[in-house]
Amino acid sequence: MAADDGAAFRRWHRRIGAVAALFVILVAFTGFALNHAAALQLDRLVIRSPTVLGWYGIALPETLAGFRVGERWISRVGERVFLDGQPLAECRGELVGAVALGAERAAVCAGELLLFDAEGLLLDRIDAIYRLPVPVAAAGMAAGQLVLRARGQVFTVALEAPEFEPRSDDAGVLWSRPEPLPEKLVAALAPFAAGDDITLERLLLDLHSGRLLGIRGVWLMDAVALALVLLALSGLTAWRRAQR
């Protein structure tokens, strides 16, 4: 009977040890990474995985709108303006229009106008300091020139100065209109709607503490800690028995 009890004791010891070992590896790995978080720049590595964002309860948008400029799309997701799937720059206010100006592109937000080349290189920012009439409500083109609607007026823009010349009306203006983005582009851009709060450092911290699973994860890590204590005690008990 004693032999059967000893065998059962060893089986349970091994089983608890096998399960606990998985969590020990997880805690050790995340702890090592967090100890070197600054050197590894973990706080700068933003998580964009829809699966991981889903663990945090972040629902990504299923549709997004943007402005078609030739064969490409300009959109704003979160604080950034994008050329197709390429992030360009942050922009103040809602994106209200985008147009092609020869070899350049203009992305017009409510509080700022961004100029960039066809490859997405930012060339200039024009805001209220340069007398941009804000908030801008719409952007379009007329006779090859950029036109803005702001403060109940329509302005023709000369970008070289820059200057904003009031117009009597919007006759002949082709206004930029938002359209739904293609599905593939939505899939690429939707994770940016979550912002930059979920970094690799935060993910590792939440894995290390169990907080990724909420209060259940915290209790799980407490249970693992208790299992390790039981393993230590049972190991000492088995050692004492072997010494007799």
C-alpha contacts under 8 A as a table, 3 or more apart, distances in Angstrom:
res1	aa1	res2	aa2	distance
1	M	4	D	5.10
1	M	5	D	6.30
2	A	5	D	5.05
2	A	6	G	6.16
3	A	6	G	5.04
3	A	7	A	6.20
4	D	7	A	5.09
4	D	8	A	6.16
5	D	8	A	5.13
5	D	9	F	6.02
6	G	9	F	4.99
6	G	10	R	6.23
7	A	10	R	5.16
7	A	11	R	6.24
8	A	11	R	5.08
8	A	12	W	6.30
9	F	12	W	5.40
9	F	13	H	6.12
10	R	13	H	4.92
10	R	14	R	6.16
11	R	14	R	5.21
11	R	15	R	6.23
12	W	15	R	5.01
12	W	16	I	6.06
13	H	16	I	5.39
13	H	17	G	6.01
13	H	231	L	6.60
13	H	234	S	7.13
13	H	235	G	7.93
14	R	17	G	4.95
14	R	18	A	6.05
15	R	18	A	5.17
15	R	19	V	6.41
16	I	19	V	5.33
16	I	20	A	6.00
16	I	227	A	6.87
16	I	231	L	7.27
17	G	20	A	5.08
17	G	21	A	5.84
17	G	228	L	7.75
17	G	231	L	6.71
18	A	21	A	5.17
18	A	22	L	6.85
19	V	22	L	5.63
19	V	23	F	7.15
20	A	23	F	5.30
20	A	24	V	6.15
20	A	224	V	6.10
20	A	227	A	6.79
20	A	228	L	6.74
21	A	24	V	4.88
21	A	25	I	6.17
22	L	25	I	5.27
22	L	26	L	6.39
23	F	26	L	4.88
23	F	27	V	6.01
23	F	224	V	7.22
24	V	27	V	5.13
24	V	28	A	5.92
25	I	28	A	5.09
25	I	29	F	5.98
26	L	29	F	5.25
26	L	30	T	6.10
26	L	207	L	7.95
26	L	208	H	7.25
27	V	30	T	5.31
27	V	31	G	5.78
27	V	207	L	7.85
27	V	208	H	5.37
28	A	31	G	5.07
28	A	32	F	6.04
29	F	32	F	5.23
29	F	33	A	6.31
30	T	33	A	5.11
30	T	34	L	6.05
30	T	204	L	5.64
30	T	205	L	7.32
30	T	207	L	7.31
30	T	208	H	5.82
31	G	34	L	5.10
31	G	35	N	6.12
31	G	208	H	6.83
32	F	35	N	5.22
32	F	36	H	6.72
33	A	36	H	5.32
33	A	37	A	5.98
33	A	40	L	7.90
33	A	204	L	7.86
34	L	37	A	4.70
34	L	201	E	6.97
34	L	204	L	7.17
34	L	205	L	7.33
36	H	39	A	5.40
36	H	40	L	6.11
37	A	40	L	5.13
37	A	41	Q	5.76
37	A	42	L	5.27
37	A	43	D	7.29
37	A	201	E	6.80
38	A	41	Q	4.93
38	A	42	L	6.68
38	A	43	D	7.60
41	Q	44	R	5.56
41	Q	45	L	7.01
42	L	45	L	5.36
42	L	199	T	6.88
42	L	200	L	5.37
42	L	201	E	4.81
43	D	46	V	7.41
43	D	199	T	5.61
43	D	200	L	6.38
43	D	201	E	5.23
43	D	202	R	7.52
44	R	199	T	6.66
44	R	200	L	7.77
45	L	199	T	5.44
45	L	200	L	5.57
45	L	201	E	7.76
46	V	196	D	5.83
46	V	197	D	7.38
46	V	198	I	5.93
46	V	199	T	4.21
46	V	200	L	6.20
47	I	52	V	7.49
47	I	53	L	7.58
47	I	196	D	7.72
47	I	198	I	5.65
47	I	199	T	5.31
47	I	200	L	6.25
48	R	52	V	7.75
48	R	53	L	7.17
48	R	191	P	5.30
48	R	192	F	6.94
49	S	52	V	5.35
49	S	53	L	6.16
49	S	191	P	7.00
50	P	53	L	5.04
50	P	54	G	5.95
50	P	60	L	7.56
50	P	191	P	6.37
51	T	54	G	5.04
51	T	55	W	6.59
52	V	55	W	5.08
52	V	56	Y	6.90
53	L	56	Y	5.25
53	L	57	G	6.61
53	L	58	I	5.41
53	L	59	A	7.66
53	L	194	A	7.86
53	L	198	I	7.72
54	G	57	G	4.88
54	G	58	I	5.25
54	G	59	A	6.53
55	W	58	I	7.46
55	W	212	L	7.17
55	W	213	L	7.73
56	Y	212	L	7.16
58	I	194	A	6.95
60	L	190	A	5.77
60	L	191	P	6.36
60	L	193	A	6.84
60	L	194	A	7.11
61	P	64	L	7.02
61	P	190	A	5.88
61	P	193	A	7.51
62	E	186	V	7.20
62	E	190	A	7.46
63	T	180	P	6.98
63	T	181	L	7.29
63	T	183	E	7.81
63	T	186	V	6.36
64	L	180	P	5.86
64	L	181	L	5.70
64	L	186	V	6.08
64	L	190	A	7.76
65	A	75	S	6.76
65	A	178	P	5.94
65	A	179	E	5.27
65	A	180	P	4.34
65	A	181	L	5.26
66	G	73	W	6.38
66	G	74	I	5.64
66	G	75	S	4.27
66	G	76	R	7.12
66	G	178	P	5.15
66	G	179	E	5.51
66	G	180	P	6.34
66	G	181	L	5.97
67	F	73	W	5.63
67	F	74	I	5.21
67	F	75	S	6.21
67	F	97	G	6.49
67	F	98	A	5.95
67	F	176	S	6.96
67	F	177	R	6.37
67	F	178	P	4.93
67	F	179	E	6.06
68	R	71	E	6.98
68	R	72	R	5.89
68	R	73	W	4.62
68	R	74	I	6.42
68	R	98	A	7.63
68	R	178	P	7.67
68	R	179	E	7.35
69	V	72	R	5.28
69	V	73	W	5.76
69	V	74	I	6.97
69	V	98	A	6.87
69	V	99	V	5.92
69	V	100	A	6.20
70	G	73	W	7.90
70	G	100	A	7.60
72	R	83	L	7.13
72	R	84	D	6.13
73	W	82	F	7.89
73	W	83	L	5.82
73	W	84	D	4.96
73	W	181	L	7.71
74	I	81	V	7.01
74	I	82	F	5.56
74	I	83	L	4.77
74	I	84	D	6.08
74	I	98	A	6.65
74	I	107	A	7.32
75	S	81	V	5.64
75	S	82	F	5.26
75	S	83	L	6.82
75	S	84	D	7.52
75	S	95	L	7.26
76	R	79	E	6.91
76	R	80	R	5.53
76	R	81	V	4.27
76	R	82	F	5.99
76	R	94	E	7.69
76	R	95	L	6.15
77	V	80	R	5.62
77	V	81	V	6.51
77	V	82	F	7.51
77	V	189	L	7.05
77	V	190	A	7.55
77	V	192	F	6.25
77	V	193	A	5.54
78	G	192	F	6.29
78	G	193	A	4.86
78	G	194	A	7.32
78	G	195	G	6.16
79	E	90	E	5.28
79	E	91	C	6.35
79	E	92	R	7.75
79	E	195	G	7.98
80	R	87	P	6.52
80	R	88	L	6.85
80	R	89	A	5.44
80	R	90	E	4.22
80	R	91	C	6.21
81	V	87	P	6.08
81	V	88	L	5.53
81	V	89	A	5.61
81	V	90	E	5.99
81	V	91	C	6.57
81	V	95	L	7.99
81	V	107	A	7.84
82	F	85	G	6.04
82	F	86	Q	5.28
82	F	87	P	4.41
82	F	88	L	5.33
82	F	89	A	7.57
83	L	86	Q	5.09
83	L	87	P	6.45
83	L	88	L	6.66
83	L	120	G	6.65
84	D	185	L	6.96
85	G	185	L	6.60
85	G	188	A	6.52
85	G	189	L	6.50
86	Q	120	G	7.64
88	L	120	G	6.21
88	L	121	L	7.35
88	L	122	L	7.02
89	A	122	L	7.58
91	C	94	E	8.00
91	C	95	L	7.90
91	C	109	C	6.43
91	C	111	G	7.75
91	C	112	E	6.41
91	C	113	L	7.94
91	C	114	L	7.65
92	R	109	C	6.18
92	R	110	A	6.60
92	R	111	G	5.06
92	R	112	E	5.66
93	G	109	C	5.48
93	G	110	A	4.74
93	G	111	G	5.44
93	G	112	E	7.45
94	E	109	C	5.28
94	E	110	A	5.43
95	L	107	A	7.25
95	L	108	V	5.88
95	L	109	C	4.12
95	L	110	A	6.43
96	V	108	V	5.82
96	V	109	C	5.37
96	V	110	A	6.47
96	V	136	V	7.39
96	V	137	A	6.18
96	V	138	A	5.21
96	V	139	A	6.54
96	V	176	S	7.98
97	G	107	A	6.22
97	G	108	V	5.24
97	G	109	C	7.08
97	G	138	A	5.98
97	G	139	A	4.95
97	G	140	G	7.06
97	G	176	S	5.25
97	G	177	R	6.78
97	G	178	P	7.40
98	A	105	R	7.29
98	A	106	A	5.48
98	A	107	A	4.48
98	A	108	V	5.86
98	A	139	A	6.84
98	A	140	G	7.53
98	A	176	S	6.34
99	V	105	R	5.90
99	V	106	A	5.40
99	V	107	A	6.85
99	V	139	A	7.79
99	V	140	G	6.71
99	V	141	M	7.26
99	V	146	L	7.70
99	V	176	S	7.02
100	A	103	A	7.28
100	A	104	E	6.05
100	A	105	R	4.58
100	A	106	A	6.38
101	L	104	E	5.02
101	L	105	R	5.65
101	L	106	A	7.12
101	L	144	G	7.21
101	L	145	Q	7.44
101	L	146	L	7.64
102	G	105	R	7.70
103	A	117	D	6.33
103	A	118	A	6.19
104	E	115	L	6.81
104	E	116	F	5.78
104	E	117	D	4.54
104	E	118	A	5.93
105	R	115	L	5.77
105	R	116	F	5.40
105	R	117	D	5.93
105	R	118	A	6.62
106	A	113	L	6.85
106	A	114	L	5.60
106	A	115	L	4.69
106	A	116	F	6.59
107	A	113	L	5.96
107	A	114	L	5.13
107	A	115	L	6.58
108	V	112	E	6.30
108	V	113	L	4.55
108	V	114	L	6.30
108	V	136	V	7.77
108	V	138	A	7.94
108	V	139	A	6.72
109	C	112	E	5.11
109	C	113	L	5.94
109	C	114	L	8.00
109	C	136	V	6.79
110	A	134	V	6.45
110	A	135	P	4.80
110	A	136	V	4.40
110	A	137	A	6.27
111	G	127	D	6.34
111	G	128	A	7.38
111	G	134	V	5.61
111	G	135	P	5.48
111	G	136	V	6.46
112	E	125	R	6.93
112	E	126	I	5.81
112	E	127	D	4.63
112	E	128	A	7.50
112	E	132	L	7.58
112	E	134	V	7.97
113	L	125	R	5.77
113	L	126	I	5.00
113	L	127	D	6.30
114	L	122	L	7.32
114	L	123	L	7.71
114	L	124	D	6.01
114	L	125	R	4.82
114	L	126	I	6.50
115	L	122	L	6.11
115	L	123	L	5.38
115	L	124	D	5.11
115	L	125	R	6.40
116	F	119	E	7.80
116	F	120	G	5.62
116	F	121	L	5.19
116	F	122	L	4.25
116	F	123	L	4.79
116	F	124	D	6.91
117	D	120	G	5.37
117	D	121	L	5.42
117	D	122	L	6.79
117	D	123	L	6.91
118	A	121	L	7.52
126	I	129	I	7.54
126	I	130	Y	6.04
126	I	132	L	6.76
127	D	130	Y	5.59
127	D	131	R	6.78
127	D	132	L	5.18
128	A	131	R	4.66
128	A	132	L	4.53
128	A	133	P	6.52
128	A	134	V	6.71
129	I	132	L	7.11
130	Y	162	P	7.00
131	R	163	E	7.84
131	R	164	F	7.81
132	L	164	F	7.28
133	P	136	V	6.54
133	P	150	A	6.07
133	P	151	R	7.19
133	P	164	F	7.99
134	V	150	A	6.22
134	V	151	R	7.09
135	P	150	A	6.02
135	P	151	R	6.96
136	V	139	A	7.82
136	V	148	L	6.82
136	V	149	R	6.02
136	V	150	A	4.54
136	V	151	R	7.43
137	A	148	L	7.50
137	A	149	R	5.50
137	A	150	A	5.38
138	A	148	L	5.76
138	A	149	R	5.09
138	A	150	A	7.23
138	A	175	W	7.21
138	A	176	S	7.31
139	A	146	L	7.19
139	A	147	V	5.68
139	A	148	L	4.55
139	A	149	R	6.37
139	A	175	W	5.91
139	A	176	S	5.83
140	G	146	L	5.96
140	G	147	V	5.09
140	G	148	L	6.43
140	G	173	V	6.27
140	G	174	L	5.35
140	G	175	W	3.97
140	G	176	S	5.01
141	M	144	G	6.11
141	M	145	Q	5.49
141	M	146	L	4.87
141	M	147	V	5.43
141	M	173	V	5.55
141	M	174	L	5.25
141	M	175	W	6.45
141	M	176	S	7.85
142	A	145	Q	5.35
142	A	146	L	6.68
142	A	147	V	6.64
142	A	172	G	5.98
142	A	173	V	4.71
142	A	174	L	6.35
145	Q	156	T	6.85
145	Q	157	V	6.71
145	Q	158	A	7.51
146	L	156	T	6.07
146	L	157	V	5.36
146	L	158	A	7.60
147	V	154	V	7.00
147	V	155	F	5.56
147	V	156	T	4.56
147	V	157	V	5.83
147	V	173	V	7.37
148	L	154	V	5.69
148	L	155	F	5.16
148	L	156	T	6.55
148	L	157	V	7.34
149	R	152	G	6.80
149	R	153	Q	5.65
149	R	154	V	4.45
149	R	155	F	6.30
150	A	153	Q	5.43
150	A	154	V	6.41
150	A	155	F	7.74
153	Q	166	P	6.99
153	Q	167	R	7.51
154	V	166	P	5.83
154	V	167	R	5.45
154	V	168	S	7.37
154	V	169	D	6.54
154	V	170	D	6.47
155	F	164	F	5.62
155	F	165	E	5.17
155	F	166	P	4.35
155	F	167	R	5.47
156	T	164	F	5.67
156	T	165	E	5.10
156	T	166	P	6.36
156	T	167	R	6.69
157	V	162	P	7.05
157	V	163	E	5.76
157	V	164	F	4.74
157	V	165	E	6.42
158	A	161	A	6.35
158	A	162	P	5.34
158	A	163	E	5.01
158	A	164	F	6.48
158	A	165	E	7.96
159	L	162	P	4.35
159	L	163	E	6.55
160	E	163	E	7.69
167	R	170	D	7.21
170	D	173	V	5.48
181	L	185	L	6.36
181	L	186	V	6.19
182	P	185	L	5.38
182	P	186	V	6.28
183	E	186	V	5.00
183	E	187	A	6.23
184	K	187	A	5.16
184	K	188	A	6.41
185	L	188	A	5.07
185	L	189	L	6.11
186	V	189	L	5.18
186	V	190	A	5.57
187	A	190	A	5.57
187	A	191	P	7.70
188	A	191	P	7.05
189	L	192	F	5.60
189	L	193	A	7.37
190	A	193	A	5.48
190	A	194	A	7.77
191	P	194	A	5.70
191	P	195	G	7.86
192	F	195	G	5.57
192	F	196	D	7.66
194	A	197	D	7.65
195	G	198	I	7.73
196	D	199	T	6.89
198	I	202	R	6.20
198	I	203	L	6.94
199	T	202	R	5.26
199	T	203	L	6.31
200	L	203	L	4.99
200	L	204	L	6.14
201	E	204	L	5.24
201	E	205	L	6.17
202	R	205	L	5.01
202	R	206	D	6.11
203	L	206	D	5.17
203	L	207	L	6.12
203	L	212	L	7.52
204	L	207	L	4.97
204	L	208	H	5.92
205	L	208	H	5.03
205	L	209	S	6.22
206	D	209	S	5.26
206	D	210	G	5.56
206	D	211	R	4.76
206	D	212	L	4.84
207	L	210	G	5.04
207	L	211	R	6.61
207	L	212	L	5.82
208	H	211	R	7.94
209	S	212	L	7.84
209	S	217	G	7.72
209	S	218	V	6.44
209	S	221	M	6.90
210	G	213	L	6.09
210	G	214	G	7.19
210	G	216	R	7.89
210	G	217	G	4.26
210	G	218	V	4.75
210	G	219	W	7.88
210	G	220	L	7.07
210	G	221	M	5.92
211	R	214	G	4.77
211	R	215	I	6.58
211	R	216	R	7.96
211	R	217	G	5.45
211	R	218	V	5.65
212	L	217	G	6.54
213	L	216	R	5.85
213	L	217	G	4.43
213	L	218	V	7.49
214	G	217	G	5.37
214	G	218	V	6.69
215	I	218	V	5.08
215	I	219	W	6.30
216	R	219	W	5.14
216	R	220	L	6.05
217	G	220	L	4.86
217	G	221	M	6.26
218	V	221	M	5.25
218	V	222	D	6.27
219	W	222	D	4.90
219	W	223	A	6.12
220	L	223	A	4.99
220	L	224	V	6.27
221	M	224	V	4.94
221	M	225	A	6.21
222	D	225	A	5.06
222	D	226	L	6.24
223	A	226	L	4.99
223	A	227	A	6.08
224	V	227	A	4.88
224	V	228	L	6.24
225	A	228	L	5.14
225	A	229	V	6.43
226	L	229	V	5.04
226	L	230	L	6.26
227	A	230	L	4.99
227	A	231	L	6.07
228	L	231	L	4.91
228	L	232	A	6.18
229	V	232	A	5.12
229	V	233	L	6.24
230	L	233	L	5.07
230	L	234	S	5.88
231	L	234	S	5.09
231	L	235	G	5.83
232	A	235	G	5.06
232	A	236	L	6.20
233	L	236	L	5.13
233	L	237	T	6.16
234	S	237	T	4.90
234	S	238	A	6.09
235	G	238	A	5.10
235	G	239	W	6.14
236	L	239	W	5.02
236	L	240	R	6.16
237	T	240	R	5.17
237	T	241	R	6.25
238	A	241	R	5.11
238	A	242	A	6.23
239	W	242	A	5.08
239	W	243	Q	6.35
240	R	243	Q	5.12
240	R	244	R	6.67
241	R	244	R	5.41
